[in-house]
């Protein structure tokens, strides 16, 4: 027991129902695999608490009590054992195994189970237990199957109240105050000690020692807790020198890490930590009981604290305030997923649809299925004229009537045309058809928004019109006059021109428009295009020509053919996989981010070749800083190198495991800072060690650009 140990938490065990009073704790124990404390009450309810704060984890009914909740229960939990499968609890008439989340694995309740009191593992593993009590029979039970492997009926039945396993023996305390050493394989009695005149109150065994506390006969006072702790040597099978405890030893536990150290408590709250080989200098504490008496003691498997129970139905946790850990190497405890509160949606007509958002999905949406999956099915049959249907008469083989002779023979009727909604959105007319329409009247100017409004107004509940007409892909129609006859103004009434998509590498159009609407990029490109440049493959010139063309077009469609051709001639473009005429398996999102990095470096090269210095490009796009590399073995710091970075990939924090509580999502500013000051672990050459070692690289920024280029770098669905 360390000097800084004190009371860290106190918890009152809840009652069997929300409005019921607290119930006494009949059994409790620390989980040997996870940070859990398990308790049981007299109604058979098992409750677990997590961590040093004793946060309630699970609660379930493991054993059935035959009494009402207004009187003491008849199914008190007597003991706990822990295994990989879960937690095993014992009551007088049943043995129950449940997972740590509370799901029942198996339940045993045999007719001859009358008064079970104790249980123990039979070997070093956790595959089999032996169960006994104040009854004639012992039971071997398989943990994996939940079945009784063997029922043991000794010739001379012994009533056992406690069991502790140590080495090859199972130490069993009998009802008459004696201790039996049982062989863990045969359950035969190997040795016996007659210890107390009364019952044994508590005992514990670990390593070569068995320690007991019990009731002895006192002069003039009858039975009382003995002021000695009996010590037995399990290696030599003989008693050792007892240890004095003047307050009356009530409970004792061996330290899990120190082989000869134990912690002893009295019912009044005196706590001693002593060495059975040198008991003269104990470490003493006193726990305030507030007019209650202690009813139990359990040590943490890590040895870093202990818990006590009292008659006030409370669990008291003792240990260090700064170093509280139940198990030495605990497994993560699985918690329920945190339910995120859904925000209130604003359904006002003026709220844009993109604020509503999409639910999280993993499979491809129906709108994203490829066209290869679309095929035509059989056409529906022609509907019969109601006038003809009225003249038909029923027969055994159908309906028969006269042919009205209103249709020609072998005439086929297009039934699919009737499925088209009369309010479907019609494509725009060609420019050559603008002066006239079908009835010879002039065709007024049509607007896309007006046509979509008419279409949406004519929607029926079972109609086939597409309400998302704004987001359908636009298919360019060709007439005999070519592409120049297509009415692009129907889709774009603004003075901002768009780029055609029916050319190779048109996936770069959004990036080119981004450069065009960035004032710094626009000005550099236009100023460079106005100068004399002798480089035939200058990307800065082509970008300037494209920006100039888009601004002078005043809404007319344009093509980036020349710029994309020059892009294909750049050295290194083919290996990066950014050209569509050299297909790769890279998704378009990764291609456009790779293209962004490639374009910025090529713009710097082209500008430097023409102007002699890349200062203007670097001031516009480059993040300037120094790169530091340090060896993790010898801590050698290499000389800092001044570098310029044109784009930054966002680095996301790792996704937490499912069995851990969700962490707070970091803000975007923190995400951006970690991505720019990128600190990475990798292997590299160390000049001092003269070998490949684990090194750490980081960046120090001292200059920011006018335009910061950020790549989302989303590679996985998570």
Helices and strands as residue ranges (DSSP letters): E 6-12, E 25-30, E 36-41, E 45-50, E 55-61, E 77-82, E 87-91, E 94-98, E 104-108, E 116-121, E 128-133, E 137-142, E 148-153, E 160-166, E 169-174, E 178-183, E 189-194, E 200-206, E 209-218, E 222-225, E 228-233, E 238-239, E 243-244, E 251-254, E 261-265, E 270-275, E 278-286, E 294-299, E 305-310, E 314-319, G 353-355, G 366-368, G 371-373, H 386-390, E 393-395, E 398-400, G 417-419, G 431-433, H 448-457, G 469-471, G 483-485, G 488-490, G 506-508, H 509-516, H 519-529, H 539-553, H 561-568, H 573-576, H 588-611, H 615-621, E 623-631, E 641-645, E 648-649, H 668-676, E 680-686, E 691-703, E 710-711
